[in-house]
Amino acid sequence: MNARVTELEPLIAPIAEALGYALVRVRVTGAQRPTVQVMAEKPDGTMDVDDCARLSHAISTAFEADDPIEGEYVLEVSSPGIDRPLTRRRDFETYAGHDARLDLKFPLDGRKRVRGTLKGLRGEDVVLETELGPEKGRGELAVPYTSIGEAKLVLTDELIAHDLKRRKDAGKRAAQSE
């Protein structure tokens, strides 16, 4: 499936960008009738149903012309949601201060899963404040960016408040531009 994703991302990213969206993630699941899951967002971090429909239509049109997937498939276009995946380096800076869960490709200090508060990037490392162990207590842990398999925000009251404020601000900007 990863081979398909690496083939599809270069096709989908320019379509999304041309419409003013940033591609967050492409994932392909299923074998008999694959599902292509596309997550995208506007620069302000929002993505409503109309945006999803617009992007879905554009991707479908391009796929009909290029035919990158043999046979039938399902295309799903969505926003990343509140407890979004963190897929780009800038995500770890943008969401600094929020709780995240990182699933690692291989163990770091005996752990394959790390949860903590994002502190941002330091060189090639994602820095979290987390529990370091019974003797060490809480402190900073630097996780090499390349060792992260998957990462996502953890749903908290603070994250919900942040998302509501972002949506409210985006609504105000949209109203001012009309």
C-alpha positions as CSV (number, residue, x, y, z in Angstrom):
1,M,0.0,0.0,0.0
2,N,2.8,2.5,0.7
3,A,3.9,2.2,-3.0
4,R,0.4,3.4,-4.0
5,V,0.6,6.3,-1.5
6,T,4.0,7.4,-2.9
7,E,2.5,7.3,-6.4
8,L,-0.7,9.1,-5.5
9,E,0.6,11.9,-3.3
10,P,2.5,13.6,-6.2
11,L,-0.7,13.5,-8.3
12,I,-3.0,14.8,-5.5
13,A,-0.8,17.5,-3.9
14,P,-0.7,19.9,-6.9
15,I,-4.5,19.5,-7.3
16,A,-5.0,20.4,-3.7
17,E,-2.6,23.3,-3.9
18,A,-4.2,24.7,-7.1
19,L,-7.5,24.9,-5.2
20,G,-5.8,26.6,-2.2
21,Y,-5.6,23.6,0.1
22,A,-2.6,21.9,1.8
23,L,-2.4,18.2,1.7
24,V,-2.2,16.7,5.2
25,R,-2.2,13.0,4.4
26,V,-3.0,10.4,1.8
27,R,-3.7,6.8,2.9
28,V,-4.8,3.8,0.9
29,T,-6.6,0.9,2.7
30,G,-8.2,-2.3,1.5
31,A,-7.1,-4.6,-1.3
32,Q,-10.1,-5.7,-3.3
33,R,-11.7,-2.3,-3.5
34,P,-9.2,0.2,-2.2
35,T,-10.2,3.3,-0.3
36,V,-8.1,6.4,-1.0
37,Q,-8.3,8.7,2.1
38,V,-7.2,12.3,1.5
39,M,-7.0,14.8,4.3
40,A,-6.5,18.5,3.4
41,E,-7.0,21.9,4.9
42,K,-7.1,25.6,4.0
43,P,-4.2,27.8,5.2
44,D,-6.2,28.8,8.2
45,G,-6.6,25.1,9.2
46,T,-10.2,24.8,8.3
47,M,-11.9,22.6,5.8
48,D,-15.7,22.5,5.5
49,V,-18.0,20.1,3.6
50,D,-18.0,22.3,0.4
51,D,-14.2,22.4,0.4
52,C,-14.1,18.6,0.7
53,A,-16.6,18.2,-2.2
54,R,-14.6,20.6,-4.4
55,L,-11.4,18.8,-3.8
56,S,-13.0,15.4,-4.2
57,H,-14.5,16.4,-7.6
58,A,-11.1,17.8,-8.8
59,I,-9.2,14.6,-7.7
60,S,-11.9,12.4,-9.3
61,T,-11.6,14.3,-12.6
62,A,-7.8,13.9,-12.6
63,F,-8.0,10.2,-11.7
64,E,-10.4,9.6,-14.6
65,A,-7.8,11.1,-16.9
66,D,-4.7,9.5,-15.5
67,D,-6.3,6.3,-14.2
68,P,-3.7,5.7,-11.4
69,I,-5.7,2.9,-9.7
70,E,-6.8,-0.2,-11.5
71,G,-10.4,-1.2,-11.0
72,E,-12.9,0.2,-8.6
73,Y,-11.9,2.4,-5.6
74,V,-13.5,4.7,-3.1
75,L,-12.3,8.2,-2.7
76,E,-12.8,9.9,0.7
77,V,-11.8,13.5,1.2
78,S,-12.0,15.0,4.7
79,S,-10.6,17.6,7.1
80,P,-7.9,16.4,9.5
81,G,-10.3,17.0,12.4
82,I,-9.5,18.3,15.9
83,D,-7.4,15.4,17.0
84,R,-5.6,15.5,13.7
85,P,-2.6,13.5,12.5
86,L,0.7,15.4,12.6
87,T,2.3,14.6,9.3
88,R,4.5,17.6,8.4
89,R,7.4,19.1,10.3
90,R,5.5,22.4,10.6
91,D,2.7,20.6,12.4
92,F,4.9,19.9,15.3
93,E,5.7,23.7,15.6
94,T,2.1,24.8,14.9
95,Y,0.6,22.6,17.6
96,A,3.4,23.2,20.2
97,G,1.8,23.4,23.6
98,H,-0.8,20.7,22.8
99,D,-0.7,17.0,23.9
100,A,0.3,14.5,21.2
101,R,0.8,10.7,20.9
102,L,3.7,9.4,18.8
103,D,4.0,5.9,17.6
104,L,7.6,5.1,16.8
105,K,9.0,2.9,14.0
106,F,11.5,1.4,16.5
107,P,11.9,1.8,20.3
108,L,13.4,4.9,21.9
109,D,14.5,4.4,25.5
110,G,12.5,1.1,25.4
111,R,9.3,2.8,24.3
112,K,7.5,2.5,21.0
113,R,4.7,5.0,22.0
114,V,5.3,8.4,23.6
115,R,2.7,10.8,24.8
116,G,3.4,14.3,26.0
117,T,3.1,18.0,25.4
118,L,4.7,19.2,22.1
119,K,7.5,21.7,22.6
120,G,8.2,22.0,18.8
121,L,11.3,21.1,16.8
122,R,14.9,21.2,17.8
123,G,17.0,20.5,14.7
124,E,15.8,17.1,13.3
125,D,14.1,16.2,16.6
126,V,10.5,16.6,17.8
127,V,10.6,17.6,21.4
128,L,8.0,16.6,23.9
129,E,7.6,17.2,27.6
130,T,6.7,13.7,28.9
131,E,7.1,11.3,31.8
132,L,10.7,10.0,31.5
133,G,10.4,7.2,34.1
134,P,9.9,6.7,37.8
135,E,13.4,7.9,38.8
136,K,13.6,10.8,36.3
137,G,10.1,12.2,36.6
138,R,8.9,14.6,33.9
139,G,11.2,16.2,31.4
140,E,12.0,16.8,27.7
141,L,12.4,13.9,25.3
142,A,13.9,14.5,21.8
143,V,12.4,12.1,19.3
144,P,14.1,11.9,15.8
145,Y,11.6,13.0,13.3
146,T,12.5,10.2,11.0
147,S,11.7,7.6,13.7
148,I,8.0,8.7,13.9
149,G,5.7,6.2,12.3
150,E,2.5,8.1,13.1
151,A,1.7,11.1,15.3
152,K,-1.6,12.7,16.3
153,L,-3.0,15.3,18.6
154,V,-4.7,14.1,21.8
155,L,-8.2,15.4,22.3
156,T,-8.2,17.8,25.3
157,D,-10.3,20.7,26.5
158,E,-7.4,23.0,25.5
159,L,-7.3,21.6,22.0
160,I,-11.1,22.0,21.6
161,A,-10.9,25.6,22.8
162,H,-8.0,26.3,20.4
163,D,-10.0,24.8,17.5
164,L,-13.1,26.8,18.3
165,K,-11.1,30.0,18.4
166,R,-9.5,29.1,15.1
167,R,-12.9,28.5,13.5
168,K,-14.3,31.7,14.9
169,D,-11.3,33.7,13.6
170,A,-11.6,32.1,10.2
171,G,-15.3,33.0,10.1
172,K,-14.5,36.6,10.9
173,R,-11.9,36.8,8.2
174,A,-14.4,35.3,5.7
175,A,-17.1,37.8,6.6
176,Q,-14.6,40.7,6.3
177,S,-13.6,39.6,2.8
178,E,-17.2,39.5,1.5
